[in-house]
Amino acid sequence: MTDAVQEAGEIAYERRYRSLPPFWRGVLIAVALASIFLALNQILNLGFFVGTVLLDTAYLYWLCALLAGSVFILIPASNSARKDGVPWYDVALYLVTVAVFGYYALSAHRIIKEGWEFSAPEEAIWVAYAGWVVILEATRRAGGMAVFVVVTLISLYPAYAGHMPGPISGLQQEFSVVAAYHFASSESVLGIPTRAFGELVIGFVMFGAVLQFTGAAPFFNNLAFALFGSVRGGPAKVSIFASGLMGSVSGSAVSNVLTTGVVTIPAMKRTGFSPPYAGGVEACASTGGVLMPPVMGATAFVMASFLGLPYAQIALAALVPSLLFYFGLFVQIDGYAARRGLKGLPRAELPSIGRTFAEGWQYIFVFALLVWMLMVLEQEAIAPFYSAALLIVINQFSRRHRLDWKKLGNLLEGICGALGELSALLAGVGLIIGALSVTGLAGTLANDLVYLAGNNIYVLLLMGAFTSFIFGMGMTITACYIFLAIVLAPPLVAAGFDPVAVHLFMLYWGMVSFITPPVALAAFVAAGIARAAPIQVGMQAVRLGSTMYFVPFFFVLNPALILRGAPWEIAVVVGTAALGIWLIASAIEGYLLGLGRMDMGVLGALARLLLFASGMAMALPGGGELELSHLQLAALGAALGVTGVGFALANLRFAARA
């Protein structure tokens, strides 16, 4: 199992990146070391730059100079481009990127003193033109064509804003002013996404890479198999545990499928799960991992920056919804296995719990330190650095996973790749923020959306969900969230919804597209491993991930579900929501624990329909335009549930007589 996970990580890396000669590998290793040093110096205020005050903007410029251009070294211009060596044009793009950000870093004090965002000298404007071009290309390579098109069109928007129709018109600017604003202001390339990257995200990306290149990842994977591998539907339940943990750290649903799916999907197929179902399970489990505390991927830290809240509050708010999602997935998997009489893997093929803990119990201390620093000390910026350092020290005591010079080089190269891609992507997405800021559209668009919704908050919510889903189909999770946080979050907050619930709502519905056709990236990647038709895997993922479509509406309508409210209300809402999710998942799968199958005959169909309605009534928050209290909804749900169970029992008796 361990070797398979490591091999999968290497395959995923090779598919995306070039095979580099020693010189360029050395450059990337040096870039990784310099970036980590620069971040530590800034975050810990070490003061290594004696006699020089390193402004926050200068720090971010230098960080982008080091990292953003590395995508030209790592990622080919197209799938048909050469995969070995670095062509001259990519070297040129890399050097231009370093030069552009280096120029602005050296000019950081002048930018502030002379107000370059609206009155930059001519040379700075020409440098900004060059930077604009390379950032757009870096965004294309890091985020794909869809992100590139959206970023390009919106970054150019200030130049034609005055010619747009009323709702989307803005204050038009000269092209030279737009270019200077993008690079000299703190609202565009150096906006919230890049600031969050430099102040918070960089450490967690590094920690995620260290986790994958050491023995910690195989330990948690083996622990999942030891705990759940032999139970009913074991390999699928292993997927929940392993993918939930890895996705939380990596923040990428697709890479999560590639690393854990190569182990869990074949194991599921071998124990009787159909290929489409196995792929759907892995796609859902990997997607949900990005929503799972304590880390939740990079997007959660950007969210914390948007809201101006400690990350611990974001993670705590996301805890119950993510657990409800995995609980619903677990119930459906268990029902599927029970209906088909599927068993787990033979115990002889699985690692023992005792041996697994004996080989890797020390890795638990790393996560304990990370959680303690995040939740108790609220030291989000430095927590991943201390945790990564402890992980490397602990790893060196393992003979099997100890880092030698070659492995250390691979680790640093992996860190540079992950940091470089995210740096380029966030700088590109920052262009969207700059364009909406300089034209004033960000404020007026929110009011226009409220007007289009007819001041109906429920219509506005549906608009938000649909827009999140559409953008999520073609954009990365972080890029999708940032765009929606700028455009759609303000009108929803103005309508009276809780700000944290609104931002989590955007994140969840942006994630839905990863398991929903026609695009469904996570499902399609899982289909390749499962050797099943992508659309079939996508449809299974929709069924299995059904709770992801409902839970965001539940917590945005009642923030008690994200632990914001009176203790008694939180207890009632969470309890009824868990019961509701259990009933919904059981109805969808056609199996109720303690009762049996409900997938046969008309009475079985009626039982499933009533139990589904019962679950919805249990989980829905009371009040609002429903004109029913939470207690009344729970009573209605109980009545529907009892009736549904009655139909199910009658169906079982009828089937037994037949």
C-alpha positions in Angstrom: 0.0 0.0 0.0 2.8 2.4 0.9 4.8 1.9 -2.3 1.6 2.3 -4.4 0.8 5.7 -2.8 4.4 6.9 -3.4 4.4 5.6 -6.9 1.0 7.4 -7.6 2.4 10.6 -6.4 5.4 10.3 -8.7 3.1 9.5 -11.7 0.9 12.5 -11.0 4.0 14.7 -10.8 5.4 13.3 -14.1 2.1 13.8 -16.0 2.0 17.5 -15.3 5.7 18.6 -15.0 8.7 18.4 -17.3 11.6 16.1 -16.8 14.3 18.6 -15.9 18.1 18.4 -16.3 20.3 18.8 -13.2 20.9 22.5 -13.7 17.2 23.5 -13.7 16.4 21.1 -10.9 19.1 22.9 -8.9 17.6 26.3 -9.8 14.2 25.1 -8.5 15.7 23.7 -5.3 17.5 27.1 -4.7 14.2 28.9 -5.4 12.4 26.8 -2.8 15.0 27.4 -0.2 15.1 31.1 -0.9 11.3 31.4 -0.7 11.1 29.5 2.6 13.9 31.7 4.0 12.2 34.9 2.8 8.8 33.8 4.3 10.3 32.9 7.6 12.2 36.1 7.8 9.1 38.1 7.2 6.6 36.1 9.3 9.0 35.7 12.2 10.5 39.1 11.8 14.0 37.7 11.9 15.6 40.9 10.6 18.1 39.4 8.2 18.0 42.3 5.9 20.1 44.6 8.1 19.8 48.3 7.3 16.8 47.7 5.0 13.2 47.9 5.9 11.5 45.2 3.9 8.0 46.5 3.2 5.1 44.0 3.0 4.7 44.9 -0.7 8.5 44.4 -1.3 8.3 41.0 0.4 5.4 40.0 -1.9 7.1 41.3 -5.0 10.2 39.3 -4.2 8.1 36.2 -3.4 6.4 36.5 -6.8 9.8 37.1 -8.5 11.1 33.8 -7.0 8.0 31.7 -7.6 5.6 32.9 -10.2 8.0 32.3 -13.1 8.8 28.8 -12.1 5.7 27.5 -13.9 7.5 28.3 -17.2 10.3 26.0 -16.1 8.0 23.2 -14.8 5.0 23.1 -17.0 5.2 22.9 -20.8 3.2 25.4 -22.9 0.9 22.6 -24.2 0.5 18.8 -24.0 2.3 18.4 -27.4 5.3 20.5 -26.3 8.5 18.8 -25.4 8.5 17.2 -21.9 12.3 17.1 -21.4 14.6 20.1 -21.0 13.5 23.8 -21.0 13.1 25.5 -24.4 14.6 29.0 -24.9 11.2 30.8 -24.9 10.3 29.4 -21.5 13.7 30.5 -20.2 13.0 34.0 -21.6 9.5 34.1 -19.9 11.0 33.0 -16.6 13.7 35.7 -16.7 11.1 38.4 -17.7 8.9 37.4 -14.8 11.9 37.6 -12.4 12.9 41.0 -13.9 9.4 42.5 -13.7 8.7 41.6 -10.0 12.3 42.4 -9.1 12.0 45.9 -10.6 8.8 46.6 -8.6 10.4 45.1 -5.4 13.4 47.4 -5.7 11.0 50.3 -6.3 8.7 49.5 -3.4 9.5 52.7 -1.4 9.1 54.9 -4.5 5.7 53.3 -5.3 4.4 54.4 -1.9 6.0 57.9 -1.9 5.0 58.8 -5.5 1.6 57.0 -5.7 2.5 54.9 -8.8 -0.9 53.2 -8.9 -2.3 56.3 -10.7 0.8 58.2 -11.7 3.5 55.8 -12.5 6.6 56.8 -14.6 6.7 55.7 -18.2 9.3 53.0 -17.6 7.2 51.4 -14.8 4.2 51.3 -17.2 6.2 49.5 -19.8 7.4 47.0 -17.2 3.8 46.5 -16.1 2.8 45.7 -19.7 5.4 43.0 -19.8 4.3 41.7 -16.4 0.7 41.6 -17.5 1.5 39.4 -20.4 3.7 36.9 -18.5 1.2 36.7 -15.6 -1.6 35.9 -18.0 0.5 33.1 -19.5 1.6 31.8 -16.1 -2.1 31.8 -15.1 -2.9 29.7 -18.2 -0.3 27.1 -17.4 -1.1 26.9 -13.7 -4.9 27.1 -13.9 -5.9 26.1 -17.4 -7.6 27.8 -20.4 -10.9 28.6 -18.6 -9.1 30.6 -15.9 -7.0 32.3 -18.5 -10.0 33.5 -20.5 -11.8 34.8 -17.5 -8.8 36.5 -16.0 -7.8 38.0 -19.4 -11.3 39.4 -20.2 -11.8 40.9 -16.7 -8.3 42.3 -16.3 -8.9 44.2 -19.6 -12.3 45.3 -18.5 -11.3 48.8 -17.1 -10.2 49.8 -20.7 -13.7 49.2 -22.1 -15.9 49.5 -19.0 -17.6 52.7 -20.2 -18.9 50.9 -23.3 -20.7 48.2 -21.3 -24.5 48.1 -20.7 -25.8 49.7 -17.5 -25.5 46.9 -14.8 -22.0 46.0 -15.8 -20.7 49.5 -16.8 -17.9 51.1 -14.8 -15.4 54.0 -14.7 -13.3 53.6 -17.8 -9.5 54.0 -17.5 -6.7 54.5 -19.9 -4.8 51.4 -20.8 -1.5 52.7 -19.3 -3.3 53.5 -16.0 -4.8 50.0 -15.9 -1.4 48.4 -16.4 0.2 50.5 -13.6 -2.7 49.9 -11.3 -2.4 46.1 -11.7 1.2 46.1 -10.6 1.7 49.2 -8.4 -1.4 49.0 -6.3 -2.1 46.7 -3.4 -5.6 45.8 -4.8 -4.6 43.8 -7.9 -1.6 41.4 -8.3 -0.7 42.2 -4.7 -4.3 42.0 -3.6 -5.9 39.7 -1.0 -5.0 36.4 -2.8 -1.3 37.2 -3.0 -1.2 38.7 0.5 -2.9 35.6 1.9 -0.4 33.4 0.0 2.6 35.3 1.4 1.3 35.6 5.0 -0.5 32.2 5.5 -0.8 29.8 2.6 2.9 29.4 1.8 3.6 27.4 5.0 0.7 25.0 4.5 1.6 24.3 0.9 5.1 23.5 2.1 3.7 21.3 4.9 1.5 19.4 2.4 4.5 18.7 0.3 6.5 17.5 3.2 3.7 15.2 4.3 3.6 13.6 0.8 7.3 13.1 0.6 7.8 11.5 4.0 6.4 8.5 5.8 3.4 10.4 7.3 1.1 9.9 4.2 1.7 6.1 4.0 1.2 5.9 7.8 -2.3 7.4 7.6 -3.2 5.4 4.5 -2.2 2.2 6.2 -4.0 3.2 9.4 -7.2 3.7 7.3 -6.8 0.1 5.8 -6.1 -1.3 9.3 -9.2 0.2 10.8 -11.7 -0.2 8.0 -10.3 -2.5 5.4 -12.0 -5.7 6.7 -15.4 -4.4 7.5 -18.5 -4.4 5.1 -17.6 -2.2 2.1 -14.2 -1.7 3.7 -12.1 -0.3 0.9 -14.7 2.3 0.2 -14.8 3.4 3.8 -11.0 3.5 3.7 -11.3 6.0 0.9 -13.3 8.3 3.1 -10.6 8.4 5.8 -7.6 8.5 3.6 -8.9 10.9 1.0 -10.4 13.2 3.7 -7.0 13.5 5.4 -4.9 13.9 2.3 -7.4 16.3 0.6 -7.4 18.5 3.7 -3.7 19.0 3.4 -3.2 19.1 -0.4 -6.3 21.3 -1.1 -6.7 19.7 -4.5 -9.4 17.2 -5.3 -7.7 16.0 -8.5 -4.3 15.4 -7.0 -6.0 13.7 -4.1 -7.7 11.2 -6.5 -4.4 10.5 -8.2 -2.6 9.8 -5.0 -5.1 7.8 -2.9 -7.4 6.5 -5.7 -4.7 4.2 -7.2 -4.9 2.2 -3.9 -8.6 2.4 -2.9 -10.3 2.1 -6.3 -8.7 -1.3 -7.3 -9.3 -2.6 -3.8 -13.0 -1.5 -4.1 -13.3 -3.3 -7.4 -11.7 -6.4 -6.1 -14.3 -6.7 -3.3 -17.3 -6.3 -5.6 -17.9 -2.6 -6.1 -18.7 -1.8 -9.7 -16.0 0.4 -11.5 -18.3 3.4 -11.9 -19.3 3.2 -8.2 -15.7 2.8 -7.0 -14.7 5.9 -9.1 -17.6 7.9 -7.7 -16.7 7.0 -4.1 -13.1 8.2 -4.6 -14.2 11.4 -6.4 -16.6 12.3 -3.6 -14.2 11.4 -0.8 -11.3 13.4 -2.5 -13.5 16.4 -3.1 -14.8 16.5 0.4 -11.3 16.5 1.8 -10.8 20.1 0.6 -13.6 21.1 2.9 -12.3 19.1 5.9 -10.5 20.8 8.9 -8.0 21.2 10.4 -6.3 22.4 7.2 -8.9 22.6 4.4 -6.4 23.5 1.7 -5.3 26.9 0.6 -8.7 28.4 -0.1 -9.7 28.5 3.6 -6.8 30.8 4.4 -7.8 33.1 1.6 -11.3 33.1 3.1 -9.9 34.0 6.5 -8.2 37.0 4.8 -11.4 38.1 3.1 -13.4 37.9 6.3 -10.6 39.3 8.6 -11.1 36.4 11.0 -8.6 34.0 12.6 -8.3 30.8 10.6 -9.4 28.7 13.6 -12.9 30.3 13.3 -13.2 29.3 9.7 -12.0 25.7 10.4 -14.4 25.4 13.3 -17.3 26.6 11.2 -16.5 24.1 8.5 -16.3 21.1 10.9 -20.0 20.1 11.2 -20.9 20.5 7.5 -17.8 18.5 6.4 -18.6 15.7 8.9 -22.2 15.7 7.7 -21.0 15.3 4.1 -18.8 12.3 5.0 -21.5 10.8 7.2 -23.9 10.9 4.3 -21.3 9.3 2.1 -20.5 6.6 4.7 -24.3 5.7 5.1 -24.7 5.3 1.3 -21.6 3.2 1.0 -22.7 0.9 3.9 -26.1 0.6 2.3 -24.7 -0.3 -1.1 -22.4 -3.0 0.4 -25.2 -4.4 2.6 -27.7 -4.7 -0.4 -25.0 -6.6 -2.4 -23.5 -8.6 0.4 -20.1 -7.1 -0.1 -17.3 -7.9 2.3 -14.1 -6.2 3.1 -10.6 -7.3 2.2 -9.1 -10.4 3.9 -7.5 -9.5 7.2 -4.3 -11.3 6.1 -3.8 -8.8 3.3 -4.2 -5.7 5.5 -1.6 -4.1 7.8 -2.3 -4.8 11.5 -3.3 -1.9 13.7 -0.5 -2.7 16.1 2.2 -2.8 13.5 0.9 0.3 11.8 1.0 2.3 15.1 4.4 0.8 16.0 5.9 2.1 12.7 4.2 5.5 12.6 2.6 6.5 15.9 5.1 9.4 16.2 3.5 11.1 13.2 0.4 11.8 15.3 2.4 14.3 17.3 2.9 16.4 14.1 -0.8 16.8 13.6 -1.3 17.3 17.4 1.2 20.2 17.2 -0.5 21.6 14.1 -4.0 21.6 15.6 -2.8 23.0 18.9 -1.0 25.9 17.3 -4.0 26.5 14.9 -6.9 26.2 17.4 -5.4 27.1 20.8 -2.5 29.4 20.1 -4.1 30.8 16.9 -0.7 31.0 15.3 -1.8 30.3 11.7 1.3 31.8 10.0 4.0 29.8 11.8 2.1 26.6 12.7 2.9 24.8 9.4 6.6 25.7 9.6 7.0 24.2 13.1 4.9 21.2 12.1 6.9 20.6 9.0 10.2 20.9 10.9 8.9 18.4 13.5 7.7 16.0 10.7 11.1 16.1 9.0 12.9 15.4 12.3 10.6 12.5 13.2 10.9 11.1 9.7 14.6 10.8 9.9 14.2 8.2 12.7 12.4 5.9 10.2 14.8 3.7 8.3 12.3 3.1 5.5 11.3 6.7 4.9 14.4 8.6 6.0 15.3 11.5 3.6 18.7 11.2 1.9 20.1 14.0 -0.4 18.2 12.7 -3.4 14.9 12.5 -1.6 15.5 15.9 0.0 16.1 17.4 -3.5 12.8 15.8 -4.7 11.0 17.3 -1.7 12.3 20.8 -2.4 11.5 20.5 -6.1 8.0 19.5 -5.2 7.7 22.4 -2.8 8.8 24.8 -5.5 6.3 23.3 -8.0 3.4 23.6 -5.6 4.3 27.1 -4.5 5.0 28.3 -8.0 1.7 27.1 -9.4 -0.3 28.7 -6.6 1.7 31.9 -6.7 1.1 32.4 -10.4 -2.6 31.5 -10.1 -3.2 33.9 -7.2 -1.4 36.7 -8.9 -3.5 36.2 -12.0 -6.8 36.0 -10.1 -5.6 39.2 -8.3 -6.0 40.9 -11.7 -9.8 40.3 -11.4 -9.9 42.1 -8.1 -7.9 45.0 -9.5 -10.1 45.4 -12.5 -13.3 45.5 -10.4 -11.7 47.8 -7.9 -10.4 50.4 -10.2 -13.7 50.7 -12.1 -15.9 50.7 -9.0 -17.9 47.7 -10.4 -17.4 45.6 -7.2 -19.9 47.7 -5.2 -22.4 48.4 -7.9 -22.6 44.9 -9.2 -23.7 43.7 -5.8 -26.7 46.1 -5.8 -27.6 45.1 -9.3 -27.7 41.4 -8.4 -30.0 42.2 -5.5 -32.2 44.1 -7.9 -32.3 41.2 -10.4 -33.3 38.8 -7.6 -36.3 41.0 -6.8 -35.0 41.5 -3.3 -35.8 37.8 -2.6 -33.0 36.3 -0.6 -33.9 32.7 -1.6 -33.7 33.6 -5.3 -30.4 35.3 -4.6 -29.1 32.1 -2.9 -30.1 30.0 -5.9 -28.3 32.5 -8.2 -25.3 32.2 -6.0 -25.3 28.4 -6.1 -25.8 28.3 -9.9 -23.1 30.8 -10.5 -20.7 29.0 -8.2 -21.3 25.8 -10.0 -20.8 27.3 -13.4 -17.5 29.0 -12.5 -16.3 25.9 -10.6 -16.6 23.8 -13.8 -13.7 25.7 -15.4 -11.7 27.2 -12.6 -9.6 26.0 -9.7 -11.3 26.0 -6.3 -9.3 29.0 -5.1 -9.9 31.1 -8.3 -13.6 30.3 -8.3 -14.0 31.2 -4.6 -12.1 34.5 -4.9 -14.2 35.7 -7.8 -17.5 34.8 -6.1 -16.3 36.3 -2.8 -15.9 39.6 -4.6 -19.1 39.6 -6.7 -21.7 37.5 -4.9 -20.8 37.4 -1.2 -21.5 41.2 -0.6 -25.2 41.1 -1.7 -25.9 37.9 0.3 -24.3 39.4 3.4 -26.3 42.6 2.9 -29.4 40.5 2.7 -28.8 39.4 6.3 -27.0 36.1 6.0 -24.1 35.3 8.2 -20.8 36.3 6.5 -18.9 33.1 7.4 -21.9 31.0 6.2 -22.1 32.9 2.9 -18.4 32.4 2.2 -18.6 28.7 3.0 -21.6 28.5 0.8 -19.6 29.8 -2.1 -16.8 27.4 -1.4 -19.1 24.4 -1.2 -21.0 25.2 -4.4 -17.8 25.8 -6.2 -16.7 22.3 -5.2 -19.9 20.7 -6.4 -18.7 21.0 -10.0 -15.8 18.6 -9.3 -18.3 15.7 -9.0 -21.1 17.0 -11.3 -21.2 16.4 -15.1 -20.7 17.8 -17.7 -17.2 18.6 -16.4 -16.7 16.8 -13.1 -12.9 16.9 -13.1 -12.5 14.7 -9.9 -14.9 12.1 -11.3 -13.3 12.0 -14.7 -9.8 11.5 -13.2 -11.2 8.7 -11.0 -12.8 7.2 -14.1 -9.4 6.8 -15.7 -8.2 4.8 -12.7 -11.4 2.8 -12.4 -11.4 2.1 -16.2 -15.1 3.2 -16.4 -17.0 5.6 -18.6 -16.5 9.1 -17.2 -20.2 10.0 -17.4 -21.1 6.9 -15.4 -18.6 7.8 -12.7 -19.9 11.3 -12.7 -23.5 10.2 -12.2 -22.5 7.9 -9.4 -20.6 10.8 -7.8 -23.7 12.9 -8.0 -25.7 10.3 -6.1 -23.0 9.7 -3.5 -22.3 13.4 -3.0 -25.9 14.4 -2.8 -25.6 15.8 0.7 -23.1 18.4 -0.7 -26.0 19.9 -2.6 -28.2 20.3 0.4 -25.9 21.1 3.3 -24.8 24.5 2.1 -28.4 25.7 2.1 -29.0 24.3 5.5 -26.1 26.2 7.2 -26.6 29.4 5.3 -30.2 29.5 6.4 -29.3 28.6 10.0 -25.7 29.4 11.1 -26.2 27.2 14.1 -25.1 24.4 11.8 -21.7 26.1 11.6 -21.6 26.4 15.4 -22.6 30.0 15.4 -25.5 30.6 17.9 -26.7 29.6 21.4 -25.4 26.2 22.7 -28.9 24.7 23.0 -29.8 25.7 19.4 -26.5 24.3 18.0 -27.1 21.0 19.8 -30.7 20.7 18.4 -29.8 21.8 14.9 -26.8 19.6 14.6 -28.6 16.6 16.0 -31.6 16.9 13.7 -29.4 17.6 10.7 -27.4 14.4 11.4 -30.6 12.4 11.6 -31.9 14.1 8.5 -28.7 13.3 6.5 -28.9 9.7 7.6 -32.5 9.4 6.3 -31.7 11.2 3.1 -28.7 9.0 2.4 -30.6 5.9 3.3 -33.5 6.8 1.0 -31.2 7.5 -1.9 -29.3 4.2 -1.5 -32.4 2.2 -0.8 -31.2 0.6 2.5 -32.1 1.6 6.1 -29.8 0.3 8.8 -31.7 -2.0 11.2 -34.6 -2.4 8.7 -33.1 -3.6 5.4 -33.6 -3.1 1.7 -36.1 -0.6 0.3 -35.2 -0.9 -3.4 -38.0 -3.2 -4.4 -41.6 -2.6 -5.4 -44.0 0.3 -5.2 -44.2 0.2 -1.4 -40.4 0.4 -1.3 -40.4 3.4 -3.6 -43.0 5.1 -1.4 -40.9 4.3 1.7 -37.8 5.9 0.2 -39.8 9.0 -1.0 -41.2 9.5 2.5 -37.9 8.9 4.2 -36.3 11.4 1.9 -38.9 14.0 2.7 -38.5 13.2 6.4 -34.8 13.8 6.2 -35.3 17.1 4.5 -37.8 18.2 7.1 -35.4 17.2 9.9 -32.4 18.9 8.4 -34.1 22.1 7.2 -33.8 25.1 9.6 -37.0 26.6 10.9 -38.3 30.2 10.6 -38.1 32.5 7.6 -40.6 32.2 4.8 -41.3 28.5 5.7 -43.4 29.8 8.7 -42.6 26.7 10.6 -40.3 26.5 13.7 -37.5 24.0 13.9 -39.5 22.0 16.4 -42.5 21.9 14.0 -40.3 20.8 11.1 -38.7 18.1 13.3 -42.2 16.8 14.3 -43.2 16.8 10.6 -40.1 14.9 9.8 -40.7 12.4 12.5 -44.3 11.8 11.2 -43.1 11.3 7.7 -40.3 9.0 8.9 -42.6 6.8 10.9 -44.9 6.5 7.9 -42.0 5.7 5.6 -40.8 3.0 8.0 -44.3 1.5 8.0 -44.3 1.3 4.2 -40.8 -0.3 4.3 -41.9 -3.0 6.8 -45.0 -3.7 4.8 -42.9 -4.1 1.7 -40.5 -6.5 3.4 -43.5 -8.6 4.6 -45.0 -8.6 1.1 -41.6 -9.6 -0.4 -41.2 -12.4 2.2 -44.6 -13.9 1.3 -43.9 -13.6 -2.4 
